[in-house]
């Protein structure tokens, strides 16, 4: 199914003030569904954790919901990772557990090829008044993208995820050993090839796939995109991998550190800025020794300056911080370097239009909208202030004793975000308040849990 240009250029955001345009766009949307013989449409809303919350709509009901919005529980965005109601968030009992609406962004229409005659569309939550909901991650990213636009930039981004593909019953790896790029493991069975085929049929432009460092760990990469489309692709990718794996009898997990003795799973986040008028890569300066413009250097410094406050948006669970240790191909310190895989910011200084940055601290389970929003916000703060870039290290960044450590726990990271007034202002005070409340609630449950290690260590000896 190919979405027509006329549909893709008419999102809800530019329809609100034009009822005729809205009518035409809904009609075109319905015609597109009819042309492709679609019988069911999934209205999907990315939640605070980057997980899809959805309702499935029979085709004869789709037009009404596309025009008027679909009722959704108004506290969905303030549920924790176990879907528990978070008291004090302001979005549950405080609002009498009321609903809001979700409205489809027609440009995100994609097929769901593993289901018969089914398509999906990403939705934005709005109040009944039509007001956008400030804590919605997709809206948070849109606001930061708007800031970039006012500064003259388009933003090119790509999320590069690792995940474990496990036996669905035992939750154990399909094979052992360290097998990175191994030909017998990269195409271990036909189900992996089928998963990639489904991803391609979902309009994801797959460019490479291979097994990763740990046993039964994989990486499937797709091309970058500009603006909100980049995060939408990441959202669709993760949803598709999880769902297709489940239907094949596997468990695909993006959990950061599922095993204490095996590699963590990351989201290597790639980003570059482009001049809105000229279409040129703003990070490139061929006259510079490193090929980096002053804007590029200030952008890096912005990320480093706000690294600690940035961390909750790219490492949102306690488990994320088990990965950020030395000698694990994951960053542990606030650092940057040219092609340095141990640094937080790995600079791909190619001296041409491919010049971009790879932020390596993000977790595989991170919300793609918040990863993009947090990194872009920090970088733009550096550009606005024209910050000078600190020196890189001659050795791997993780080896330099002068470099500060990244937060070693989610609690420490949340404290850092609370202290970063500039990051809070760009991301939105209301978003940060609710996000922090949800994460503190999750942390409290984590702290009260008695682990197997404690039982094994203390039960008998004491």
Buried (B, 14 or more C-beta within 10 A) or exposed (E): BEBBEBBBEBBBBEBEEEEEEBEBBBEBBBEBBEEBEBBBBBBBBBBBBBBBBBBEBEBEEBBEBBBEBBEBBBBBBBBBBEEEBBEBBBBBEEBEEEBBBBBBBBBBBBBBBBBEEBBBBBBBBBEEEEEBBBBBBBBBBBBBBEBBEEBBBBBBBBBBBBBBBBEEEEEEBBEEEEBBEBEEBBBBEEBBEBBBBBBEBBBBEBEEBBBBBBBBBBBBBBEBBEBBBBBBBBBBBBBBBBBBBEBBEBBBBBBBBBBEEBBBBBBBBBBBBBEBEEEEBBBBBEEBEBBBBBBBBBBBBBBBBBBBBBBBBBBBBBBBBBBBBBEBEBBBBBBBBEEBBBBBBBBBBEEEEEBBBBBBBBBBBBBBBBBBBBBBBBBBBBBBEEBEBBEBBEEBBBBBEEBEEBBEBBBBBBBBBBEBEBBBEBBBEBBBBBBBBBBBBBBEEBEEEEEEEEEEEEEEEE
